[in-house]
Amino acid sequence: MEQGEVQKGKWIINCLLKNNRLNGKFIVTDKNVYYDIDNVFSATGIGGADGLIKFSRAEIAKVETYSAFWIFKRFRITLKDGKEYVFDRGIMPTSPIVSLLK
């Protein structure tokens, strides 16, 4: 995190990105959103990974919630530049995260 940032929430969650399922820590601060990647689940197997997705909360254009297969709770973050990130919480509710992002 950057100097002076205040953490608002932290969850272990999956990110669906480029036909891969990433597992990591989703962190919301008062200024930024971080996704610290721990593992990658792909068609070729499971592997450890080390990476970070970071964007400013000011870059968020839209946050949408939806369900997949009637029970899996997901939300999509669309940035002002058009990039999209989809996060999957399984059967856990997404409302605590989404309320912080709006």
C-alpha positions as a Markdown table, in Angstrom:
| # | Residue | x | y | z |
|---|---|---|---|---|
| 1 | Met | 0.0 | 0.0 | 0.0 |
| 2 | Glu | 1.0 | 3.6 | -0.5 |
| 3 | Gln | 2.0 | 5.9 | 2.3 |
| 4 | Gly | -1.0 | 7.2 | 4.2 |
| 5 | Glu | -3.5 | 4.8 | 2.8 |
| 6 | Val | -6.2 | 3.3 | 5.1 |
| 7 | Gln | -7.3 | -0.3 | 4.5 |
| 8 | Lys | -11.1 | -0.5 | 4.5 |
| 9 | Gly | -11.4 | -4.3 | 3.8 |
| 10 | Lys | -9.6 | -7.4 | 2.8 |
| 11 | Trp | -10.9 | -10.7 | 1.4 |
| 12 | Ile | -9.6 | -13.9 | -0.2 |
| 13 | Ile | -11.3 | -14.1 | -3.5 |
| 14 | Asn | -11.0 | -15.4 | -7.1 |
| 15 | Cys | -10.5 | -13.2 | -10.1 |
| 16 | Leu | -11.5 | -14.5 | -13.6 |
| 17 | Leu | -9.0 | -13.1 | -16.0 |
| 18 | Lys | -8.0 | -14.2 | -19.5 |
| 19 | Asn | -9.5 | -17.7 | -19.2 |
| 20 | Asn | -7.7 | -18.2 | -15.9 |
| 21 | Arg | -9.0 | -18.3 | -12.3 |
| 22 | Leu | -6.7 | -16.4 | -10.1 |
| 23 | Asn | -6.8 | -16.8 | -6.3 |
| 24 | Gly | -5.5 | -14.0 | -4.1 |
| 25 | Lys | -6.2 | -11.2 | -1.6 |
| 26 | Phe | -8.6 | -8.4 | -2.6 |
| 27 | Ile | -7.8 | -5.3 | -0.7 |
| 28 | Val | -9.8 | -2.0 | -0.7 |
| 29 | Thr | -8.3 | 1.1 | 0.7 |
| 30 | Asp | -9.5 | 4.7 | 0.9 |
| 31 | Lys | -7.6 | 5.4 | -2.3 |
| 32 | Asn | -6.9 | 2.2 | -4.3 |
| 33 | Val | -7.9 | -1.3 | -5.0 |
| 34 | Tyr | -5.3 | -4.1 | -4.9 |
| 35 | Tyr | -5.5 | -7.7 | -6.0 |
| 36 | Asp | -2.4 | -9.7 | -4.7 |
| 37 | Ile | -2.3 | -12.9 | -6.8 |
| 38 | Asp | -1.3 | -16.1 | -5.0 |
| 39 | Asn | -2.3 | -18.9 | -7.4 |
| 40 | Val | -3.4 | -19.5 | -10.9 |
| 41 | Phe | -5.9 | -22.2 | -11.9 |
| 42 | Ser | -5.8 | -22.8 | -15.7 |
| 43 | Ala | -6.7 | -25.5 | -18.2 |
| 44 | Thr | -3.1 | -26.8 | -17.8 |
| 45 | Gly | -3.2 | -27.1 | -14.0 |
| 46 | Ile | -2.6 | -25.2 | -10.8 |
| 47 | Gly | 0.5 | -23.1 | -10.2 |
| 48 | Gly | 1.8 | -20.6 | -7.7 |
| 49 | Ala | 1.9 | -17.0 | -9.0 |
| 50 | Asp | 3.2 | -13.7 | -7.8 |
| 51 | Gly | 1.6 | -10.6 | -9.2 |
| 52 | Leu | -0.4 | -7.5 | -8.3 |
| 53 | Ile | -3.3 | -5.8 | -10.0 |
| 54 | Lys | -3.7 | -2.2 | -8.7 |
| 55 | Phe | -6.0 | 0.6 | -9.7 |
| 56 | Ser | -7.2 | 3.8 | -8.2 |
| 57 | Arg | -10.8 | 3.9 | -6.8 |
| 58 | Ala | -11.2 | 7.1 | -8.9 |
| 59 | Glu | -10.7 | 5.0 | -12.1 |
| 60 | Ile | -13.8 | 2.9 | -11.4 |
| 61 | Ala | -16.6 | 3.7 | -13.8 |
| 62 | Lys | -19.1 | 1.0 | -12.8 |
| 63 | Val | -19.5 | -2.0 | -10.3 |
| 64 | Glu | -22.1 | -4.6 | -11.2 |
| 65 | Thr | -23.1 | -7.7 | -9.2 |
| 66 | Tyr | -24.6 | -10.9 | -10.8 |
| 67 | Ser | -24.9 | -14.6 | -10.2 |
| 68 | Ala | -23.5 | -17.5 | -12.2 |
| 69 | Phe | -25.3 | -20.8 | -12.3 |
| 70 | Trp | -27.8 | -19.3 | -9.8 |
| 71 | Ile | -25.6 | -19.6 | -6.7 |
| 72 | Phe | -22.1 | -18.2 | -7.4 |
| 73 | Lys | -21.9 | -14.6 | -6.4 |
| 74 | Arg | -19.8 | -12.4 | -8.7 |
| 75 | Phe | -19.1 | -8.7 | -9.3 |
| 76 | Arg | -17.6 | -6.9 | -12.3 |
| 77 | Ile | -15.5 | -3.7 | -12.0 |
| 78 | Thr | -15.3 | -1.6 | -15.2 |
| 79 | Leu | -12.7 | 1.1 | -15.2 |
| 80 | Lys | -13.1 | 4.4 | -17.1 |
| 81 | Asp | -10.6 | 3.1 | -19.8 |
| 82 | Gly | -12.8 | 0.1 | -20.5 |
| 83 | Lys | -10.8 | -2.6 | -18.7 |
| 84 | Glu | -12.9 | -5.1 | -16.8 |
| 85 | Tyr | -12.2 | -7.3 | -13.8 |
| 86 | Val | -14.5 | -10.1 | -12.7 |
| 87 | Phe | -14.3 | -11.4 | -9.2 |
| 88 | Asp | -16.0 | -14.6 | -7.9 |
| 89 | Arg | -16.9 | -15.2 | -4.2 |
| 90 | Gly | -18.4 | -18.6 | -4.6 |
| 91 | Ile | -21.6 | -18.7 | -2.5 |
| 92 | Met | -20.5 | -15.9 | -0.2 |
| 93 | Pro | -22.2 | -12.5 | -0.6 |
| 94 | Thr | -20.5 | -9.8 | -2.6 |
| 95 | Ser | -22.4 | -6.9 | -0.9 |
| 96 | Pro | -19.8 | -6.1 | 1.7 |
| 97 | Ile | -17.1 | -5.6 | -1.0 |
| 98 | Val | -19.4 | -3.8 | -3.5 |
| 99 | Ser | -20.7 | -1.3 | -0.9 |
| 100 | Leu | -17.1 | -0.2 | -0.3 |
| 101 | Leu | -16.4 | 0.3 | -4.0 |
| 102 | Lys | -19.4 | 2.4 | -4.8 |
